[in-house]
Amino acid sequence: LHPTARFVLFDAAPDAQACRCENVHSLLFRQNEGAYLAGLLAVRHAQMSSGHDTAAGSALLLGVVGAMPIPVIDDFIVGFTAGARATAPEATVLRQYVNSFTDPAAGKEVAKALFGRGAHLVFHAAAGSGQGVIEAAAEAGRFAIGVDSDQYALFAGAQPRQAAAIVTSVMKNVDVALLRALGAAQARTLAYGEVVTLGLAEGGVSLAARSTEMERLSPAVLDELNAAKAQITQGLLKVPSAFRAASSGAAP
């Protein structure tokens, strides 16, 4: 409709069959990479908090609450599960969907069910529905990992009890992505008509670094997280994806 205008579209891409869109630059995120680190951290946090001994063969249960069974949500879940099982092969990751991005009551009930089954921690990729996951974690004396933004920072001032239950968040750094695109546009090097993906290497995704629980991590765990991040950014570790093909610089 506006062929003479230019657009930057983030976290989505136009339908190539319905729109040629040579004037659109699309930004997607490799959220599976950030979620992998969260899965690793979830296992180490469980071991640290409960004295869980993987060598003893006891069950290590984690949970994931997804908004809907769609590829971008499943990409979080696939990455988180891969990180957890790479760290503790016997770990079980329970998953359930709430079928809504805006239903915290449903998110809370699903998380309560997962905690009731023994999950030490629940990671949510459920947008507004994830508020209920955090509430359930705080009430159960368990833990949660947030998504998209630093949810510990969001809750720390007004709701410290809920903040205390948040270990970290898998963040999509939209600010980094947009500044990158706008800087390239100013330099007249932005590739319109293309779709690019941003992951750990580009700063497009990351783990929130500060929380009460993050401060409790041992130097060994922090080193392990940094080592895994380095392997991913250097291409030495390929994180599974819910998309058929995920690579830096190409659409999933």
C-alpha positions as CSV (number, residue, x, y, z in Angstrom):
1,L,0.0,0.0,0.0
2,H,2.9,2.4,0.6
3,P,5.7,1.3,-1.8
4,T,7.6,4.6,-1.4
5,A,7.9,4.3,2.4
6,R,10.4,2.1,4.1
7,F,9.7,-0.1,7.1
8,V,11.5,-1.9,9.9
9,L,9.4,-4.8,11.2
10,F,10.6,-6.6,14.4
11,D,9.6,-10.0,15.7
12,A,7.7,-10.8,12.6
13,A,8.2,-11.1,8.8
14,P,5.8,-10.5,5.9
15,D,4.3,-13.4,4.1
16,A,6.6,-13.7,1.1
17,Q,3.8,-15.3,-1.0
18,A,1.3,-12.4,-0.3
19,C,3.7,-9.5,-0.3
20,R,7.0,-8.9,-2.1
21,C,7.7,-6.1,0.4
22,E,11.0,-4.9,-1.0
23,N,10.7,-1.9,1.3
24,V,10.5,-3.9,4.5
25,H,13.5,-4.9,6.7
26,S,12.4,-7.7,9.1
27,L,14.1,-8.6,12.4
28,L,13.5,-12.0,14.0
29,F,15.2,-13.3,17.2
30,R,16.9,-16.6,17.9
31,Q,15.1,-16.9,21.2
32,N,16.1,-20.6,21.4
33,E,19.7,-19.5,22.2
34,G,18.7,-17.5,25.2
35,A,16.3,-20.2,26.3
36,Y,19.1,-22.8,26.2
37,L,21.1,-20.8,28.7
38,A,17.9,-20.6,30.9
39,G,17.6,-24.4,30.8
40,L,21.2,-24.8,31.9
41,L,20.6,-22.3,34.7
42,A,17.4,-23.9,35.8
43,V,19.1,-27.2,36.4
44,R,22.0,-25.6,38.3
45,H,19.6,-23.6,40.4
46,A,17.6,-26.7,41.3
47,Q,20.8,-28.4,42.3
48,M,21.9,-25.4,44.3
49,S,18.6,-24.8,46.0
50,S,17.5,-28.4,46.8
51,G,20.7,-30.3,47.0
52,H,19.5,-32.3,44.1
53,D,22.1,-35.0,43.3
54,T,21.8,-36.0,39.7
55,A,24.2,-38.9,40.3
56,A,21.7,-40.4,42.8
57,G,19.2,-40.7,40.0
58,S,16.5,-38.7,41.7
59,A,13.9,-36.9,39.6
60,L,14.7,-33.4,38.4
61,L,11.6,-31.8,37.2
62,L,11.2,-28.4,35.5
63,G,8.2,-26.9,33.8
64,V,7.4,-24.6,30.9
65,V,4.2,-22.7,30.3
66,G,3.7,-21.6,26.7
67,A,1.1,-19.1,25.5
68,M,0.2,-21.1,22.4
69,P,1.6,-24.0,20.4
70,I,3.1,-21.9,17.7
71,P,6.7,-21.9,16.3
72,V,7.9,-18.8,18.1
73,I,6.7,-20.0,21.5
74,D,7.9,-23.6,20.8
75,D,11.3,-22.2,19.9
76,F,11.7,-21.0,23.5
77,I,10.5,-24.4,24.8
78,V,12.9,-26.4,22.5
79,G,15.9,-24.3,23.5
80,F,15.1,-24.5,27.2
81,T,14.6,-28.2,27.1
82,A,17.9,-28.7,25.2
83,G,19.8,-26.6,27.7
84,A,18.3,-28.5,30.7
85,R,19.0,-31.9,29.2
86,A,22.5,-31.1,28.1
87,T,23.2,-30.2,31.7
88,A,21.3,-33.0,33.3
89,P,20.3,-35.8,30.8
90,E,17.9,-37.3,33.3
91,A,15.9,-34.0,33.7
92,T,12.3,-34.0,32.8
93,V,10.8,-30.8,31.4
94,L,7.0,-30.7,31.6
95,R,5.2,-28.4,29.2
96,Q,1.7,-27.0,29.0
97,Y,0.0,-24.3,27.1
98,V,-2.6,-21.8,28.3
99,N,-3.8,-20.9,24.8
100,S,-3.7,-17.2,25.5
101,F,-1.2,-14.4,25.8
102,T,-3.4,-12.4,28.1
103,D,-4.8,-14.8,30.8
104,P,-2.8,-14.6,34.0
105,A,-5.5,-16.6,35.9
106,A,-5.0,-19.5,33.5
107,G,-1.2,-19.2,33.6
108,K,-1.4,-19.4,37.4
109,E,-3.5,-22.5,37.4
110,V,-1.3,-24.3,34.9
111,A,1.9,-23.3,36.9
112,K,0.2,-24.5,40.1
113,A,-0.4,-27.9,38.5
114,L,3.2,-28.1,37.4
115,F,4.5,-27.2,40.8
116,G,2.1,-29.7,42.2
117,R,3.7,-32.4,40.1
118,G,7.1,-31.5,41.6
119,A,8.6,-28.9,39.3
120,H,11.3,-26.9,41.0
121,L,11.1,-24.1,38.5
122,V,8.7,-23.0,35.7
123,F,9.9,-21.0,32.7
124,H,7.1,-19.1,31.0
125,A,6.9,-18.0,27.4
126,A,3.4,-16.7,27.8
127,A,3.5,-12.9,27.7
128,G,0.8,-11.5,30.0
129,S,-0.4,-15.0,31.0
130,G,3.0,-15.4,32.6
131,Q,2.1,-13.0,35.4
132,G,0.1,-15.9,36.8
133,V,3.2,-18.2,36.6
134,I,5.2,-15.8,38.7
135,E,2.4,-15.4,41.2
136,A,2.1,-19.2,41.5
137,A,5.9,-19.5,42.1
138,A,5.9,-16.9,44.8
139,E,2.9,-18.6,46.6
140,A,4.4,-22.1,46.3
141,G,7.9,-21.0,47.5
142,R,9.3,-22.1,44.1
143,F,10.9,-20.3,41.2
144,A,10.2,-18.9,37.8
145,I,12.0,-17.6,34.8
146,G,10.5,-14.8,32.9
147,V,10.5,-13.8,29.2
148,D,11.0,-10.9,26.8
149,S,11.9,-8.2,29.4
150,D,13.7,-8.2,32.8
151,Q,10.8,-9.2,34.9
152,Y,12.7,-9.2,38.2
153,A,13.4,-5.5,37.6
154,L,9.7,-4.9,36.8
155,F,8.5,-6.4,40.0
156,A,11.3,-5.6,42.4
157,G,9.9,-2.2,43.5
158,A,6.2,-2.8,43.8
159,Q,6.0,-6.6,44.3
160,P,9.2,-7.8,46.0
161,R,7.7,-11.2,47.0
162,Q,7.1,-12.0,43.4
163,A,10.4,-10.6,42.3
164,A,12.2,-12.9,44.8
165,A,10.7,-15.9,42.9
166,I,12.2,-14.8,39.6
167,V,15.6,-16.3,38.8
168,T,16.2,-14.5,35.5
169,S,14.4,-13.7,32.3
170,V,15.1,-14.7,28.7
171,M,15.1,-11.2,27.1
172,K,14.5,-10.1,23.6
173,N,16.5,-7.0,23.3
174,V,14.3,-5.0,20.9
175,D,16.2,-1.9,21.7
176,V,19.4,-3.4,20.4
177,A,17.7,-4.7,17.3
178,L,16.1,-1.4,16.4
179,L,19.2,0.6,17.1
180,R,21.1,-1.8,14.9
181,A,18.6,-1.4,12.1
182,L,18.2,2.4,12.4
183,G,21.9,2.9,12.5
184,A,22.3,0.9,9.2
185,A,19.4,2.9,7.7
186,Q,21.2,6.1,8.5
187,A,24.4,4.7,6.9
188,R,22.3,3.6,3.9
189,T,23.4,0.0,4.4
190,L,20.1,-1.5,5.7
191,A,19.0,-4.4,3.5
192,Y,15.4,-3.9,2.7
193,G,13.4,-6.9,1.4
194,E,15.4,-9.2,3.7
195,V,14.8,-10.9,7.0
196,V,17.6,-11.3,9.5
197,T,17.7,-13.1,12.8
198,L,19.5,-11.8,16.0
199,G,20.8,-14.1,18.7
200,L,23.3,-14.1,21.5
201,A,26.2,-13.1,19.1
202,E,24.4,-10.0,18.0
203,G,23.0,-9.1,21.4
204,G,19.5,-9.7,20.2
205,V,18.7,-12.1,23.1
206,S,20.3,-12.5,26.5
207,L,19.6,-13.6,30.1
208,A,18.8,-10.9,32.6
209,A,21.9,-10.6,34.8
210,R,20.6,-9.3,38.1
211,S,18.2,-10.9,40.7
212,T,18.4,-12.1,44.2
213,E,18.9,-15.7,42.9
214,M,21.5,-14.7,40.3
215,E,23.6,-13.2,43.1
216,R,23.6,-16.6,44.9
217,L,25.1,-18.4,41.9
218,S,28.6,-19.8,42.4
219,P,31.5,-18.6,40.2
220,A,31.5,-22.1,38.7
221,V,27.9,-21.8,37.4
222,L,28.6,-18.3,36.1
223,D,31.6,-19.6,34.2
224,E,29.5,-22.5,32.9
225,L,26.9,-20.1,31.6
226,N,29.6,-17.9,30.0
227,A,31.2,-20.9,28.4
228,A,28.0,-22.1,26.9
229,K,27.2,-18.6,25.6
230,A,30.7,-18.5,24.0
231,Q,30.2,-21.8,22.3
232,I,26.9,-20.7,20.8
233,T,28.2,-17.3,19.7
234,Q,31.2,-18.9,18.1
235,G,29.0,-21.5,16.2
236,L,30.5,-24.4,18.1
237,L,27.1,-25.3,19.7
238,K,24.0,-25.4,17.6
239,V,20.9,-25.0,19.6
240,P,17.9,-26.9,18.4
241,S,15.0,-24.8,17.1
242,A,11.3,-25.2,16.6
243,F,11.7,-23.7,13.1
244,R,12.7,-25.8,10.2
245,A,15.9,-23.8,9.6
246,A,17.4,-21.2,11.9
247,S,20.6,-19.5,11.0
248,S,22.2,-16.1,11.6
249,G,21.2,-13.8,8.7
250,A,18.4,-15.9,7.4
251,A,14.8,-16.3,8.4
252,P,13.8,-19.4,10.4
